[in-house]
Amino acid sequence: MADRKSAGKRKERKEVAEVTQDKKEESRQNKGAPADGDQPVGNGETEANNANGDTSGVEPIELPPFEIITGDRIDPFAFKFQFKNVEYSSGRNKTFLCYLVDNGTDSLMRGYLEDEHAGPHAEEAFFVQILPDYDPALKYTVTWYVSSSPCLACASKIVDALKGKNNIKLSIFAARLFEWEEPEVQAGLKALHGAGCKLRVMKPLDFSYTWETFVENDDCDLNLWEDCKDNYEYYQEKLADILQ
Ligand SMILES: [Zn+2]
């Protein structure tokens, strides 16, 4: 893949990211109602329709300029920051999504997606960019390792994407739980669970696996941070309570 090219792109975007820090947080909360239109929010129109109760047909996923970075392997520094399973994820207002898609054929798809502070999230981008079409005759085993669990909007988009597709099995391993104290976010996770999506919190071993599989690791091992296991147990307990 065009690694060098995407690395340049990444650097450029980082600068933008500093300026727009917290914007995504805002947009996650106010999707569909951008304040004074000062910050165009991705597909705000679609969100507004959903907010009006128009959730009948799955919204056609036609997306304007996609603020999504795709690639083969993540920058190690970005991984160590974005995937750290701290309790308070200050400054981590984007989602990294590493994926594996096994459809029973010889070709295993793998890579990662990284979203920006405004615009569509990586979870949605997966179904648009990585798995836009699927063959009903095949069985898909899809595994995601995400820096944080899906927000409410993404949870319902994933549920929609999985609807009626019994041949797609999705497992999501999340480093952190995103806004897990919010009742509606909890409802979103329950809906995902109900839709047959396997939801787990990343264990220390999962971090090592993700590092080996999706990071430009230069053949170095990942030194897990001190409280990795404690934090895993913390989030694991919260998720079990939510899904019980
Ligand atoms: Zn989201």
py3Dmol code that shows the C-alpha trace and the ligand (Angstrom):
import py3Dmol

protein = """\
ATOM      1  CA  MET A   1       0.000   0.000   0.000  1.00  0.00           C
ATOM      2  CA  ALA A   2       1.014   3.640  -0.315  1.00  0.00           C
ATOM      3  CA  ASP A   3       2.494   3.788   3.115  1.00  0.00           C
ATOM      4  CA  ARG A   4       4.709   6.740   2.592  1.00  0.00           C
ATOM      5  CA  LYS A   5       1.938   8.721   1.091  1.00  0.00           C
ATOM      6  CA  SER A   6      -0.440   7.987   3.916  1.00  0.00           C
ATOM      7  CA  ALA A   7       2.228   8.816   6.454  1.00  0.00           C
ATOM      8  CA  GLY A   8       2.541  12.271   4.951  1.00  0.00           C
ATOM      9  CA  LYS A   9      -1.160  12.665   5.021  1.00  0.00           C
ATOM     10  CA  ARG A  10      -1.225  11.575   8.603  1.00  0.00           C
ATOM     11  CA  LYS A  11       1.301  14.172   9.622  1.00  0.00           C
ATOM     12  CA  GLU A  12      -0.585  16.901   7.904  1.00  0.00           C
ATOM     13  CA  ARG A  13      -3.791  15.858   9.561  1.00  0.00           C
ATOM     14  CA  LYS A  14      -2.224  15.766  12.982  1.00  0.00           C
ATOM     15  CA  GLU A  15      -1.693  19.494  12.824  1.00  0.00           C
ATOM     16  CA  VAL A  16      -5.296  20.013  11.928  1.00  0.00           C
ATOM     17  CA  ALA A  17      -6.236  17.690  14.721  1.00  0.00           C
ATOM     18  CA  GLU A  18      -4.582  19.863  17.307  1.00  0.00           C
ATOM     19  CA  VAL A  19      -6.607  22.841  16.264  1.00  0.00           C
ATOM     20  CA  THR A  20      -9.853  20.971  16.164  1.00  0.00           C
ATOM     21  CA  GLN A  21      -9.381  19.048  19.358  1.00  0.00           C
ATOM     22  CA  ASP A  22     -12.644  18.310  21.086  1.00  0.00           C
ATOM     23  CA  LYS A  23     -14.595  19.098  17.967  1.00  0.00           C
ATOM     24  CA  LYS A  24     -15.387  15.496  17.457  1.00  0.00           C
ATOM     25  CA  GLU A  25     -16.542  15.203  21.013  1.00  0.00           C
ATOM     26  CA  GLU A  26     -18.918  18.051  20.299  1.00  0.00           C
ATOM     27  CA  SER A  27     -20.017  16.599  17.044  1.00  0.00           C
ATOM     28  CA  ARG A  28     -20.676  13.274  18.682  1.00  0.00           C
ATOM     29  CA  GLN A  29     -23.031  14.959  21.066  1.00  0.00           C
ATOM     30  CA  ASN A  30     -24.609  17.441  18.706  1.00  0.00           C
ATOM     31  CA  LYS A  31     -24.689  15.473  15.502  1.00  0.00           C
ATOM     32  CA  GLY A  32     -27.311  16.799  13.195  1.00  0.00           C
ATOM     33  CA  ALA A  33     -27.420  20.154  14.916  1.00  0.00           C
ATOM     34  CA  PRO A  34     -24.158  21.907  14.221  1.00  0.00           C
ATOM     35  CA  ALA A  35     -24.083  25.123  16.193  1.00  0.00           C
ATOM     36  CA  ASP A  36     -24.454  28.087  13.861  1.00  0.00           C
ATOM     37  CA  GLY A  37     -23.087  25.974  11.073  1.00  0.00           C
ATOM     38  CA  ASP A  38     -19.566  26.895  12.032  1.00  0.00           C
ATOM     39  CA  GLN A  39     -18.393  23.318  11.946  1.00  0.00           C
ATOM     40  CA  PRO A  40     -19.840  21.272   9.133  1.00  0.00           C
ATOM     41  CA  VAL A  41     -20.713  17.913  10.542  1.00  0.00           C
ATOM     42  CA  GLY A  42     -20.223  15.058   8.097  1.00  0.00           C
ATOM     43  CA  ASN A  43     -23.558  13.744   7.081  1.00  0.00           C
ATOM     44  CA  GLY A  44     -25.607  15.905   9.375  1.00  0.00           C
ATOM     45  CA  GLU A  45     -28.569  15.573   7.079  1.00  0.00           C
ATOM     46  CA  THR A  46     -28.767  11.847   7.514  1.00  0.00           C
ATOM     47  CA  GLU A  47     -28.508  12.229  11.245  1.00  0.00           C
ATOM     48  CA  ALA A  48     -31.258  14.819  11.273  1.00  0.00           C
ATOM     49  CA  ASN A  49     -33.525  12.434   9.403  1.00  0.00           C
ATOM     50  CA  ASN A  50     -32.861   9.749  11.924  1.00  0.00           C
ATOM     51  CA  ALA A  51     -33.536  12.137  14.745  1.00  0.00           C
ATOM     52  CA  ASN A  52     -36.934  12.812  13.210  1.00  0.00           C
ATOM     53  CA  GLY A  53     -37.766   9.186  13.580  1.00  0.00           C
ATOM     54  CA  ASP A  54     -37.193   8.302   9.969  1.00  0.00           C
ATOM     55  CA  THR A  55     -35.332   5.146  10.683  1.00  0.00           C
ATOM     56  CA  SER A  56     -37.286   2.970   8.294  1.00  0.00           C
ATOM     57  CA  GLY A  57     -35.091   2.041   5.364  1.00  0.00           C
ATOM     58  CA  VAL A  58     -31.385   1.950   5.953  1.00  0.00           C
ATOM     59  CA  GLU A  59     -30.036   5.304   4.837  1.00  0.00           C
ATOM     60  CA  PRO A  60     -28.170   4.917   1.607  1.00  0.00           C
ATOM     61  CA  ILE A  61     -24.589   5.381   2.548  1.00  0.00           C
ATOM     62  CA  GLU A  62     -23.592   8.096   0.139  1.00  0.00           C
ATOM     63  CA  LEU A  63     -20.976  10.102   1.802  1.00  0.00           C
ATOM     64  CA  PRO A  64     -19.378  13.306   0.848  1.00  0.00           C
ATOM     65  CA  PRO A  65     -15.696  13.930   1.371  1.00  0.00           C
ATOM     66  CA  PHE A  66     -14.619  11.134   3.584  1.00  0.00           C
ATOM     67  CA  GLU A  67     -12.329  12.308   6.337  1.00  0.00           C
ATOM     68  CA  ILE A  68     -11.009   8.839   6.847  1.00  0.00           C
ATOM     69  CA  ILE A  69      -7.487   7.562   6.719  1.00  0.00           C
ATOM     70  CA  THR A  70      -6.982   3.960   5.728  1.00  0.00           C
ATOM     71  CA  GLY A  71      -3.786   2.029   5.885  1.00  0.00           C
ATOM     72  CA  ASP A  72      -1.927  -1.143   6.471  1.00  0.00           C
ATOM     73  CA  ARG A  73      -0.135  -0.480   9.743  1.00  0.00           C
ATOM     74  CA  ILE A  74      -0.537   2.203  12.400  1.00  0.00           C
ATOM     75  CA  ASP A  75       2.219   4.507  13.522  1.00  0.00           C
ATOM     76  CA  PRO A  76       3.532   3.036  16.822  1.00  0.00           C
ATOM     77  CA  PHE A  77       3.266   6.311  18.718  1.00  0.00           C
ATOM     78  CA  ALA A  78      -0.300   6.828  17.579  1.00  0.00           C
ATOM     79  CA  PHE A  79      -1.120   3.285  18.651  1.00  0.00           C
ATOM     80  CA  LYS A  80       0.388   3.678  22.096  1.00  0.00           C
ATOM     81  CA  PHE A  81      -1.549   6.857  22.698  1.00  0.00           C
ATOM     82  CA  GLN A  82      -4.844   6.036  21.055  1.00  0.00           C
ATOM     83  CA  PHE A  83      -5.201   2.475  22.292  1.00  0.00           C
ATOM     84  CA  LYS A  84      -4.103   3.085  25.874  1.00  0.00           C
ATOM     85  CA  ASN A  85      -6.939   1.822  28.012  1.00  0.00           C
ATOM     86  CA  VAL A  86      -6.950   4.679  30.488  1.00  0.00           C
ATOM     87  CA  GLU A  87     -10.119   5.463  32.333  1.00  0.00           C
ATOM     88  CA  TYR A  88     -10.295   9.077  31.177  1.00  0.00           C
ATOM     89  CA  SER A  89      -9.446   9.327  27.539  1.00  0.00           C
ATOM     90  CA  SER A  90      -8.617  12.998  27.400  1.00  0.00           C
ATOM     91  CA  GLY A  91      -7.401  14.103  23.974  1.00  0.00           C
ATOM     92  CA  ARG A  92      -8.347  10.834  22.337  1.00  0.00           C
ATOM     93  CA  ASN A  93     -11.194  12.152  20.279  1.00  0.00           C
ATOM     94  CA  LYS A  94     -10.838   9.899  17.301  1.00  0.00           C
ATOM     95  CA  THR A  95     -11.309   6.245  16.662  1.00  0.00           C
ATOM     96  CA  PHE A  96      -8.788   3.799  15.274  1.00  0.00           C
ATOM     97  CA  LEU A  97     -10.297   0.622  13.905  1.00  0.00           C
ATOM     98  CA  CYS A  98      -8.127  -2.372  12.978  1.00  0.00           C
ATOM     99  CA  TYR A  99      -9.961  -5.014  11.004  1.00  0.00           C
ATOM    100  CA  LEU A 100      -9.647  -8.570   9.810  1.00  0.00           C
ATOM    101  CA  VAL A 101     -12.150  -9.977   7.359  1.00  0.00           C
ATOM    102  CA  ASP A 102     -12.152 -13.678   6.666  1.00  0.00           C
ATOM    103  CA  ASN A 103     -14.701 -14.768   4.098  1.00  0.00           C
ATOM    104  CA  GLY A 104     -13.564 -18.342   3.871  1.00  0.00           C
ATOM    105  CA  THR A 105     -11.613 -17.741   0.695  1.00  0.00           C
ATOM    106  CA  ASP A 106      -7.872 -17.449   0.515  1.00  0.00           C
ATOM    107  CA  SER A 107      -7.839 -13.700   0.730  1.00  0.00           C
ATOM    108  CA  LEU A 108      -7.893 -12.354   4.259  1.00  0.00           C
ATOM    109  CA  MET A 109      -8.507  -8.617   4.353  1.00  0.00           C
ATOM    110  CA  ARG A 110      -6.732  -6.612   6.990  1.00  0.00           C
ATOM    111  CA  GLY A 111      -5.846  -3.014   7.713  1.00  0.00           C
ATOM    112  CA  TYR A 112      -6.982  -0.069   9.730  1.00  0.00           C
ATOM    113  CA  LEU A 113      -9.183   2.979   9.532  1.00  0.00           C
ATOM    114  CA  GLU A 114      -8.744   6.208  11.420  1.00  0.00           C
ATOM    115  CA  ASP A 115     -11.441   8.833  11.553  1.00  0.00           C
ATOM    116  CA  GLU A 116     -11.196  12.547  12.043  1.00  0.00           C
ATOM    117  CA  HIS A 117     -12.620  14.852  14.622  1.00  0.00           C
ATOM    118  CA  ALA A 118     -15.567  15.824  12.492  1.00  0.00           C
ATOM    119  CA  GLY A 119     -17.325  13.700   9.951  1.00  0.00           C
ATOM    120  CA  PRO A 120     -18.115  10.044   9.676  1.00  0.00           C
ATOM    121  CA  HIS A 121     -16.641   7.653  12.179  1.00  0.00           C
ATOM    122  CA  ALA A 122     -14.398   4.712  11.418  1.00  0.00           C
ATOM    123  CA  GLU A 123     -17.108   2.157  12.207  1.00  0.00           C
ATOM    124  CA  GLU A 124     -19.382   3.547   9.532  1.00  0.00           C
ATOM    125  CA  ALA A 125     -16.480   3.922   7.124  1.00  0.00           C
ATOM    126  CA  PHE A 126     -15.726   0.232   7.457  1.00  0.00           C
ATOM    127  CA  PHE A 127     -19.027  -0.711   5.858  1.00  0.00           C
ATOM    128  CA  VAL A 128     -18.671   1.952   3.168  1.00  0.00           C
ATOM    129  CA  GLN A 129     -15.032   1.552   2.245  1.00  0.00           C
ATOM    130  CA  ILE A 130     -13.917  -1.899   3.304  1.00  0.00           C
ATOM    131  CA  LEU A 131     -17.014  -4.047   3.029  1.00  0.00           C
ATOM    132  CA  PRO A 132     -19.285  -2.129   0.642  1.00  0.00           C
ATOM    133  CA  ASP A 133     -20.447  -5.319  -1.024  1.00  0.00           C
ATOM    134  CA  TYR A 134     -20.752  -8.757   0.302  1.00  0.00           C
ATOM    135  CA  ASP A 135     -21.512 -12.079  -1.268  1.00  0.00           C
ATOM    136  CA  PRO A 136     -24.501 -13.722   0.420  1.00  0.00           C
ATOM    137  CA  ALA A 137     -23.043 -17.088  -0.533  1.00  0.00           C
ATOM    138  CA  LEU A 138     -19.973 -16.527   1.648  1.00  0.00           C
ATOM    139  CA  LYS A 139     -19.586 -16.474   5.410  1.00  0.00           C
ATOM    140  CA  TYR A 140     -17.766 -13.477   6.782  1.00  0.00           C
ATOM    141  CA  THR A 141     -15.934 -13.473  10.058  1.00  0.00           C
ATOM    142  CA  VAL A 142     -15.131  -9.862  10.827  1.00  0.00           C
ATOM    143  CA  THR A 143     -12.976  -8.846  13.768  1.00  0.00           C
ATOM    144  CA  TRP A 144     -12.356  -5.296  14.870  1.00  0.00           C
ATOM    145  CA  TYR A 145      -9.884  -3.988  17.400  1.00  0.00           C
ATOM    146  CA  VAL A 146     -11.010  -0.454  18.162  1.00  0.00           C
ATOM    147  CA  SER A 147      -9.507   2.216  20.375  1.00  0.00           C
ATOM    148  CA  SER A 148     -12.912   2.867  21.901  1.00  0.00           C
ATOM    149  CA  SER A 149     -16.316   1.246  21.740  1.00  0.00           C
ATOM    150  CA  PRO A 150     -18.870   2.664  19.280  1.00  0.00           C
ATOM    151  CA  CYS A 151     -20.806   5.843  20.017  1.00  0.00           C
ATOM    152  CA  LEU A 152     -24.583   5.685  19.903  1.00  0.00           C
ATOM    153  CA  ALA A 153     -24.826   6.727  16.238  1.00  0.00           C
ATOM    154  CA  CYS A 154     -22.279   4.128  15.163  1.00  0.00           C
ATOM    155  CA  ALA A 155     -23.886   1.420  17.261  1.00  0.00           C
ATOM    156  CA  SER A 156     -27.165   1.880  15.429  1.00  0.00           C
ATOM    157  CA  LYS A 157     -25.406   2.065  12.058  1.00  0.00           C
ATOM    158  CA  ILE A 158     -23.661  -1.217  12.789  1.00  0.00           C
ATOM    159  CA  VAL A 159     -26.950  -2.791  13.835  1.00  0.00           C
ATOM    160  CA  ASP A 160     -28.453  -1.617  10.524  1.00  0.00           C
ATOM    161  CA  ALA A 161     -25.480  -2.901   8.579  1.00  0.00           C
ATOM    162  CA  LEU A 162     -25.784  -6.329  10.169  1.00  0.00           C
ATOM    163  CA  LYS A 163     -29.535  -6.554   9.813  1.00  0.00           C
ATOM    164  CA  GLY A 164     -30.587  -9.520   7.735  1.00  0.00           C
ATOM    165  CA  LYS A 165     -27.007 -10.586   7.108  1.00  0.00           C
ATOM    166  CA  ASN A 166     -26.668 -13.735   9.114  1.00  0.00           C
ATOM    167  CA  ASN A 167     -23.592 -14.611   7.153  1.00  0.00           C
ATOM    168  CA  ILE A 168     -21.613 -11.758   8.750  1.00  0.00           C
ATOM    169  CA  LYS A 169     -20.291 -12.392  12.236  1.00  0.00           C
ATOM    170  CA  LEU A 170     -18.810  -9.305  13.778  1.00  0.00           C
ATOM    171  CA  SER A 171     -16.658  -9.290  16.910  1.00  0.00           C
ATOM    172  CA  ILE A 172     -15.580  -5.986  18.380  1.00  0.00           C
ATOM    173  CA  PHE A 173     -12.707  -5.767  20.847  1.00  0.00           C
ATOM    174  CA  ALA A 174     -12.511  -2.286  22.367  1.00  0.00           C
ATOM    175  CA  ALA A 175      -9.602  -0.808  24.313  1.00  0.00           C
ATOM    176  CA  ARG A 176     -11.914   1.561  26.172  1.00  0.00           C
ATOM    177  CA  LEU A 177     -15.637   2.028  26.569  1.00  0.00           C
ATOM    178  CA  PHE A 178     -16.794   5.301  25.068  1.00  0.00           C
ATOM    179  CA  GLU A 179     -19.083   7.303  27.393  1.00  0.00           C
ATOM    180  CA  TRP A 180     -20.262   4.103  28.994  1.00  0.00           C
ATOM    181  CA  GLU A 181     -22.037   5.942  31.794  1.00  0.00           C
ATOM    182  CA  GLU A 182     -24.546   7.451  29.361  1.00  0.00           C
ATOM    183  CA  PRO A 183     -27.791   5.460  29.328  1.00  0.00           C
ATOM    184  CA  GLU A 184     -28.237   5.902  25.579  1.00  0.00           C
ATOM    185  CA  VAL A 185     -24.709   4.709  24.866  1.00  0.00           C
ATOM    186  CA  GLN A 186     -25.413   1.674  27.039  1.00  0.00           C
ATOM    187  CA  ALA A 187     -28.614   1.100  25.072  1.00  0.00           C
ATOM    188  CA  GLY A 188     -26.576   1.252  21.872  1.00  0.00           C
ATOM    189  CA  LEU A 189     -24.171  -1.394  23.153  1.00  0.00           C
ATOM    190  CA  LYS A 190     -27.078  -3.594  24.215  1.00  0.00           C
ATOM    191  CA  ALA A 191     -28.624  -3.238  20.779  1.00  0.00           C
ATOM    192  CA  LEU A 192     -25.341  -4.304  19.203  1.00  0.00           C
ATOM    193  CA  HIS A 193     -25.172  -7.276  21.504  1.00  0.00           C
ATOM    194  CA  GLY A 194     -28.784  -8.100  20.664  1.00  0.00           C
ATOM    195  CA  ALA A 195     -27.967  -7.944  16.960  1.00  0.00           C
ATOM    196  CA  GLY A 196     -25.486 -10.759  17.433  1.00  0.00           C
ATOM    197  CA  CYS A 197     -22.355  -8.649  17.536  1.00  0.00           C
ATOM    198  CA  LYS A 198     -19.798 -10.000  19.962  1.00  0.00           C
ATOM    199  CA  LEU A 199     -18.515  -7.204  22.195  1.00  0.00           C
ATOM    200  CA  ARG A 200     -15.402  -7.521  24.326  1.00  0.00           C
ATOM    201  CA  VAL A 201     -12.920  -5.328  26.099  1.00  0.00           C
ATOM    202  CA  MET A 202      -9.327  -5.783  24.935  1.00  0.00           C
ATOM    203  CA  LYS A 203      -7.229  -7.903  27.270  1.00  0.00           C
ATOM    204  CA  PRO A 204      -3.493  -7.317  27.688  1.00  0.00           C
ATOM    205  CA  LEU A 205      -2.915 -10.128  25.173  1.00  0.00           C
ATOM    206  CA  ASP A 206      -5.187  -8.413  22.656  1.00  0.00           C
ATOM    207  CA  PHE A 207      -3.040  -5.282  22.827  1.00  0.00           C
ATOM    208  CA  SER A 208       0.043  -7.346  22.092  1.00  0.00           C
ATOM    209  CA  TYR A 209      -1.728  -9.090  19.227  1.00  0.00           C
ATOM    210  CA  THR A 210      -2.931  -5.811  17.745  1.00  0.00           C
ATOM    211  CA  TRP A 211       0.552  -4.382  18.065  1.00  0.00           C
ATOM    212  CA  GLU A 212       2.037  -7.321  16.224  1.00  0.00           C
ATOM    213  CA  THR A 213      -0.614  -7.420  13.554  1.00  0.00           C
ATOM    214  CA  PHE A 214      -1.515  -3.810  12.830  1.00  0.00           C
ATOM    215  CA  VAL A 215       1.345  -1.574  13.958  1.00  0.00           C
ATOM    216  CA  GLU A 216       4.634  -0.565  12.333  1.00  0.00           C
ATOM    217  CA  ASN A 217       6.362  -2.291  15.206  1.00  0.00           C
ATOM    218  CA  ASP A 218       9.857  -2.748  13.730  1.00  0.00           C
ATOM    219  CA  ASP A 219       9.796  -6.207  15.257  1.00  0.00           C
ATOM    220  CA  CYS A 220       9.859  -4.772  18.758  1.00  0.00           C
ATOM    221  CA  ASP A 221       7.557  -6.124  21.433  1.00  0.00           C
ATOM    222  CA  LEU A 222       4.965  -3.901  22.991  1.00  0.00           C
ATOM    223  CA  ASN A 223       5.729  -2.939  26.564  1.00  0.00           C
ATOM    224  CA  LEU A 224       2.343  -2.966  28.139  1.00  0.00           C
ATOM    225  CA  TRP A 225       1.717  -0.034  30.426  1.00  0.00           C
ATOM    226  CA  GLU A 226       1.617  -0.639  34.129  1.00  0.00           C
ATOM    227  CA  ASP A 227      -2.135  -0.488  34.715  1.00  0.00           C
ATOM    228  CA  CYS A 228      -3.152  -2.211  31.481  1.00  0.00           C
ATOM    229  CA  LYS A 229      -4.559  -5.262  33.226  1.00  0.00           C
ATOM    230  CA  ASP A 230      -6.316  -3.288  35.961  1.00  0.00           C
ATOM    231  CA  ASN A 231      -7.884  -1.019  33.384  1.00  0.00           C
ATOM    232  CA  TYR A 232      -8.984  -3.997  31.339  1.00  0.00           C
ATOM    233  CA  GLU A 233     -10.654  -5.477  34.408  1.00  0.00           C
ATOM    234  CA  TYR A 234     -12.320  -2.179  35.159  1.00  0.00           C
ATOM    235  CA  TYR A 235     -13.810  -1.840  31.684  1.00  0.00           C
ATOM    236  CA  GLN A 236     -14.597  -5.507  31.455  1.00  0.00           C
ATOM    237  CA  GLU A 237     -16.694  -5.281  34.607  1.00  0.00           C
ATOM    238  CA  LYS A 238     -18.551  -2.214  33.306  1.00  0.00           C
ATOM    239  CA  LEU A 239     -19.301  -3.921  30.009  1.00  0.00           C
ATOM    240  CA  ALA A 240     -20.529  -7.067  31.742  1.00  0.00           C
ATOM    241  CA  ASP A 241     -22.896  -4.928  33.847  1.00  0.00           C
ATOM    242  CA  ILE A 242     -24.205  -3.166  30.743  1.00  0.00           C
ATOM    243  CA  LEU A 243     -24.780  -6.345  28.766  1.00  0.00           C
ATOM    244  CA  GLN A 244     -26.091  -8.551  31.537  1.00  0.00           C
TER     245      GLN A 244
END
"""
ligand_1 = """\
1
ZN
Zn -19.146 6.737 16.263
"""
view = py3Dmol.view(width=600, height=400)
view.addModel(protein, "pdb")
view.setStyle({"model": 0}, {"cartoon": {"style": "trace"}})
view.addModel(ligand_1, "xyz")
view.setStyle({"model": 1}, {"stick": {}})
view.zoomTo()
view.show()
